Amino acid sequence: MKVDKADYGSFAEMPVTAYSESIPQTAPQIFVITPYYLESLDVLRRCHESVLAQQAEARLTHVMIADGHPREEIDGWDVLHIRLPKAHADNGNTPRAVGCVVAETNGAEFIAFLDADNWYYPDHLASMLNAMKETGASVACCWRDYYDPEGTKIDVVEADEMALGHVDTSCIMLSSAAFDVNQLWSRMPKILTPWCDRVVMTGIRHRRHMQCYTRQRTVAFTTIYSQHFEDLNLPLPPNAKRTPDEAMLAFLQSIEGVQQTVRRMGFWPLAI
């Protein structure tokens, strides 16, 4: 902005440089999407505070979407709080889809995902941005550490994840070039929602979006999967669960499953 000498009483008062308020901010705009259901306020606060603690040079907006059970306390947090009137029982897919639409219409350049019972390490978003910048990829992925429901770290290793096959939802970040995959959160058949991250990653590969991997563990993941505890000879948590793999495979291998997935998403997940 040009400095007008007439505005100042002396040369000493004149600034070396003046900046116009109309100059746009250059820091990337990142939206973090978190669906929540019946998690405790402490768990939700841990999730949110991990977003606030990010060391990335970026404009961050945390979107928290209540899946039928809103917490009034969240209205006082530095978040964009969205309340859905009913729970959808689809592993958070409907709230994620809504959050992505809101992010895109509010100028998001990047969208990251963080499930309510998980949290980011402080360097998570910075490492994802750096990987995308260095490679030109439109999708960034990372690894995760595993914790039990009490917050104790446990020594889980998933071979598929280490081989860059499986990527958990909380370990994915998209640039705007890959926002077309966000429709998959609401388009996948409901029976496949326990595999939602696998379906979305298959969609990313089907649409030939370039992926990059930080190969860093920057997400803390709370597991209640029985297999993780059984492999380590640990007692099962009270709410332990198993993924209904056989039911989902049976659906995908049926004529109905092939027809539905191709019609709704444009691809058959088992073909990728």
Secondary structure, DSSP 4 states (H G I P E B T S, - for coil): -PPPGGGSSSGGGS-S----TTSPP-S-EEEEEEEESS--HHHHHHHHHHHHT--SSSEEEEEEEEES---GGGGGSSSEEEEESS---STTHHHHHHHHHHHHHTT-SEEEE--TT-EE-TTHHHHHHHHHHHH--SEEEEEEEEE-TTS-EE----HHHHTT----GGGEEEEGGGGGGGGHHHHS-GGGGGGHHHHHHHHHHHTT--EEEEEEEEEEEE--BHHHHHHTT-PPPTT-B---HHHHHHHHTSHHHHHHHHHHHSS-GGG-
